[in-house]
Amino acid sequence: MARKTTATQSAPAANPFLDAPKVATVHSIDSKKKGKQRDEVEIEGLKKVAALKLVADQIKNEADMRAEEVKAKAIEHYVDLMVETGRKPESFVGVEDNASASCEIRKRGSNLSISEETAQKLVASGVSVEKKIKVEQRLVINPNLGNDELVKIKKVLDSNAETKNMQIVMVQPEEFTYVTTENTIDELASTRQRELIAELVEAVASFAVGKYKIDSADPKADALAIIKQLGFL
């Protein structure tokens, strides 16, 4: 009768080349990404458009920056009015010399949520906010239960002992956001606390400055003169 023999496995030999010098990495160049020289074609009027676009971009950037400064001053005036009157102010027209712009204040839309921290500050100061429920709180089957546990659930009518130590039902907390009410701005103004109003007014109100006008015989010429003074032309 033949005897069984057991072969012994020897440990794998260490790679003798692990300490060999490393080959320098070669970075290939994708010929498709190389810059390709394109033909130049003369197009009449291109230079004027290029000049106008360049100046227009510079003017837009400057206008946007200065518009934010004007908006900040309009908001500061609204804060003054809220502290003075204790109620939501009316929109007004901002003026400087013969220029004007509409400065508007509106209740922040219900589609724009207020942070929980801001909502807590408002409520603590007696200012109302609305709690807008997105998902109601409800009981759900524990999503972590596997098939074995679910099979045991089916047996619960036969023997409660099978499930007494299992967490079958879980609570899904409600999901909600805070939004302004029709009274939020008035109530914030009624505090007449400048620091509080200045801190929270942009969280509960929307501001817009627009419809800029220059009232003169030639508004375009006056606008160009102002732009020249700013060094753009």
PyMOL commands that set and color helices and strands:
alter all, ss='L'
color gray80, all
select helices_A, chain A and resi 31-33+46-85+116-124+147-154+160-162+184-190+194-204+219-229
alter helices_A, ss='H'
color red, helices_A
select strands_A, chain A and resi 92-96+99-107+129-135+138-141+169-172+175-180+205-214
alter strands_A, ss='S'
color yellow, strands_A
deselect
rebuild
show_as cartoon
